[in-house]
Amino acid sequence: MLTSTWEWIRLLGFLAYFYFTISIIFGLLRKSSFVKSHKNLIYHIHQNAGWLGLITVIAHMLVLIIDHYKPYRLGEILLPFTANYQSLSSAFGTIAFYLFLIVILTSDLWIRTMNRSIWKKIHLLVLPAWALSLAHGVLIGTDSEKPVILLFYLISAGLILSVLIARTAGQLTRKADVSMSHQK
């Protein structure tokens, strides 16, 4: 049973990171050449995991305010580099939050009114957002040295990198195939 705010802060932080990781993996898979079916299901997992990540990261931030051991003020949460506790690591989390927020808002609320190429560039901000959230969790987490926590971070990073590499390789192969067919 979760009894301390610290446990809630860590749980919500892990959940937000997990949901964002799932969202990114399924987002990369959806547009990958090696995924041929279930594109609609993949899209819904991608979209819903992103929203769940956003909701849990907001809850994570709110519990930081009510923590008795190391409470954050609202300004410390919303303004990067202003936190009294681990200013740089805290800033990584704040910046990641804003990047995720921008990506989700432009993707789900404003996409119909945006230029597609601008949207795609904004959408790519999810990768640095995710990397910042990983750095935030590893650096500020008081339990990050535990093997199960390290394994969680390593597996998630390995999955993101693997899917990203596979998607990029598929895109390069597809471009090469198109180029070869035009030369014939």
Summary of the structure (lengths in Angstrom):
residues: 184
radius of gyration: 18.5
end to end distance: 66.1
largest distance: 70.1
contacts: 526
relative contact order: 0.13
helix: 78%
strand: 0%
